[in-house]
Amino acid sequence: MTKVSSKWGHAIDAMHADPLAPKRTHTIERDGCLLPANFCLCTKAKSRSYLWITESGVEENLAYAPCCCICGVEDRIWKTYFDNGPFKPCCGLEKGIATEDDLNYCCWCINCVCYYNMCTKPCFGGNVAVVLVPNSSPCMYKIATRCCQCNPLCVSSVLFCVKDSKAGKEQLIAAMRAAEARKKAGKKAGPGAQVEAQAIARA
């Protein structure tokens, strides 16, 4: 009997040997008892589930086993690019990234993340969200995360049920900045140089 690995995304890793595929920069470890892949003891659902930060966006497979692997595993795949959806700049300003540590405040200054860690995190894991203002604007960032955290127009969750939201936040910020730098470099060099650079990088 062949043992099935329970590592997150194990069954998908082998399908990304193509050097022309968008490069995966980070694999995010999941957590939370209400994550569909954790509903039962089916290791196939876990081995097909993944959450990736790539060069161009965020990709997720929220696989689940409707009958605990008796009827097979179903894939539910989403891809969100950095130039669209919740990541898209607003009024020419880049957006910021926040975690539950930034969002769980009451009356501006009362940190309530301990309640999140005690009541919510065991079920839903950590949370990484996009907010309307960049992290580089400390005052406006605090207004967005501490006063408008319940407004879906201001805060949009992009990485949920994660084990380490702080690391996920830093990795997402780094990937978004790298994507923006490549975009600006491509505009300066022109489309021909950009295509040539991509071809060299993938050779």
ZIVENTA-V674446 format. One record per residue. N is the residue number from 1. RES is the residue in three letters. PHI is phi in radians with two decimals (none if undefined). OMEGA is omega in radians with two decimals (999 if undefined). Layout:
((N RES PHI OMEGA) (N RES PHI OMEGA))
//
This chain:
((1 MET none -3.12) (2 THR -1.41 3.14) (3 LYS -1.40 3.13) (4 VAL -1.61 3.14) (5 SER -1.20 3.12) (6 SER -1.76 -3.14) (7 LYS -1.16 -3.14) (8 TRP -1.03 3.04) (9 GLY 1.32 -3.06) (10 HIS -0.99 -3.07) (11 ALA -1.24 -3.10) (12 ILE -1.64 -3.06) (13 ASP -0.94 -3.07) (14 ALA -1.16 -3.09) (15 MET -1.49 -3.07) (16 HIS -2.01 3.07) (17 ALA -1.44 -3.13) (18 ASP -1.13 -3.11) (19 PRO -1.18 3.14) (20 LEU -1.54 3.13) (21 ALA -1.24 3.09) (22 PRO -0.97 -3.06) (23 LYS -1.27 3.05) (24 ARG -1.46 -3.11) (25 THR -1.71 -3.13) (26 HIS -2.57 3.00) (27 THR -1.88 -3.07) (28 ILE -1.65 3.12) (29 GLU -1.37 -3.07) (30 ARG -1.68 3.09) (31 ASP -2.84 3.12) (32 GLY 1.99 -3.08) (33 CYS -1.21 3.14) (34 LEU -1.64 2.99) (35 LEU -1.15 -3.06) (36 PRO -0.87 -3.12) (37 ALA -1.21 3.12) (38 ASN -1.76 -3.09) (39 PHE -1.10 -3.10) (40 CYS -2.39 -3.08) (41 LEU -1.62 -3.12) (42 CYS -1.35 -3.12) (43 THR -1.29 3.13) (44 LYS -1.15 3.12) (45 ALA -1.13 3.13) (46 LYS -1.20 -3.09) (47 SER -1.21 3.11) (48 ARG -1.67 -3.13) (49 SER -1.43 3.08) (50 TYR -2.72 3.02) (51 LEU -2.44 -3.04) (52 TRP -2.07 2.84) (53 ILE -1.80 -3.11) (54 THR -1.96 3.12) (55 GLU -1.09 -3.01) (56 SER -2.03 -3.11) (57 GLY 3.00 3.13) (58 VAL -2.13 3.12) (59 GLU -2.23 -3.08) (60 GLU -2.49 2.93) (61 ASN -2.07 -3.14) (62 LEU -1.68 -3.09) (63 ALA -1.19 3.09) (64 TYR -2.62 -3.13) (65 ALA -1.96 -3.08) (66 PRO -1.00 -3.10) (67 CYS -2.16 -3.14) (68 CYS 0.90 3.05) (69 CYS 1.32 3.11) (70 ILE -1.15 -3.13) (71 CYS -1.82 -3.14) (72 GLY 1.59 -3.09) (73 VAL -2.00 3.12) (74 GLU -1.87 3.11) (75 ASP -1.65 3.00) (76 ARG -2.28 -2.98) (77 ILE -1.92 3.07) (78 TRP -2.22 3.05) (79 LYS -2.36 3.10) (80 THR -2.16 -3.11) (81 TYR -1.55 -3.10) (82 PHE -1.15 -3.12) (83 ASP -1.67 -3.09) (84 ASN -2.57 3.08) (85 GLY 1.06 -3.08) (86 PRO -1.17 -3.12) (87 PHE -1.43 -3.04) (88 LYS -1.05 3.14) (89 PRO -0.98 -3.13) (90 CYS -1.97 3.13) (91 CYS 0.97 3.10) (92 GLY 1.43 -3.13) (93 LEU -1.81 3.06) (94 GLU -1.20 -3.11) (95 LYS -1.73 -3.12) (96 GLY -1.86 -3.14) (97 ILE -2.13 -3.10) (98 ALA -2.33 3.05) (99 THR -2.10 3.10) (100 GLU -1.07 3.10) (101 ASP -1.16 3.13) (102 ASP -1.49 -2.95) (103 LEU -1.68 -3.04) (104 ASN -1.60 3.11) (105 TYR -2.17 3.07) (106 CYS -2.09 3.14) (107 CYS 0.94 3.03) (108 TRP 1.29 -2.95) (109 CYS -2.04 -3.10) (110 ILE -1.65 -3.11) (111 ASN -1.36 -3.10) (112 CYS -1.95 -3.08) (113 VAL -1.12 3.11) (114 CYS -1.07 3.10) (115 TYR -1.22 3.08) (116 TYR -1.09 -3.11) (117 ASN -1.10 -3.08) (118 MET -1.47 -3.00) (119 CYS -1.82 -3.01) (120 THR -1.75 -3.03) (121 LYS -1.05 3.11) (122 PRO -1.04 -3.13) (123 CYS -1.58 -3.00) (124 PHE -2.02 3.14) (125 GLY 1.13 3.11) (126 GLY -1.42 -3.06) (127 ASN -2.33 3.04) (128 VAL -2.10 -3.04) (129 ALA -2.24 3.05) (130 VAL -1.70 3.09) (131 VAL -2.06 -2.97) (132 LEU -1.22 -3.08) (133 VAL -2.09 -3.08) (134 PRO -1.25 3.10) (135 ASN -1.12 -3.10) (136 SER -1.33 3.08) (137 SER -1.94 -2.98) (138 PRO -0.91 -3.08) (139 CYS -1.17 -3.14) (140 MET -1.14 3.11) (141 TYR -1.10 3.11) (142 LYS -1.16 3.10) (143 ILE -1.10 -3.11) (144 ALA -1.16 -3.06) (145 THR -1.53 -3.06) (146 ARG -1.74 -3.11) (147 CYS -1.86 -3.03) (148 CYS -2.06 -3.03) (149 GLN -1.14 -3.14) (150 CYS -1.62 -3.12) (151 ASN -1.58 -3.12) (152 PRO -1.11 3.09) (153 LEU -1.33 -3.11) (154 CYS -1.73 -3.08) (155 VAL -2.25 -3.12) (156 SER -2.27 -3.12) (157 SER -1.21 -3.14) (158 VAL -2.11 3.05) (159 LEU -2.25 -3.13) (160 PHE -2.14 -3.06) (161 CYS 0.95 3.11) (162 VAL -1.90 -3.08) (163 LYS -1.40 -3.09) (164 ASP -2.21 -3.08) (165 SER -1.22 3.13) (166 LYS -1.12 3.10) (167 ALA -1.14 3.12) (168 GLY -1.06 3.11) (169 LYS -1.09 -3.12) (170 GLU -1.13 3.14) (171 GLN -1.18 3.13) (172 LEU -1.19 3.10) (173 ILE -1.06 -3.13) (174 ALA -1.09 -3.13) (175 ALA -1.17 3.13) (176 MET -1.16 3.12) (177 ARG -1.15 3.11) (178 ALA -1.13 3.12) (179 ALA -1.12 3.12) (180 GLU -1.17 3.12) (181 ALA -1.14 3.11) (182 ARG -1.12 3.14) (183 LYS -1.11 3.14) (184 LYS -1.18 3.12) (185 ALA -1.13 3.12) (186 GLY -1.16 3.12) (187 LYS -1.16 -3.13) (188 LYS -1.21 -3.07) (189 ALA -1.41 -3.10) (190 GLY 1.67 -3.06) (191 PRO -1.09 -3.13) (192 GLY -1.11 3.14) (193 ALA -1.16 -3.14) (194 GLN -1.15 3.12) (195 VAL -1.10 3.14) (196 GLU -1.13 3.11) (197 ALA -1.10 3.11) (198 GLN -1.16 -3.13) (199 ALA -1.15 3.12) (200 ILE -1.15 -3.12) (201 ALA -1.12 -3.08) (202 ARG -1.63 -3.13) (203 ALA -1.25 999))
//
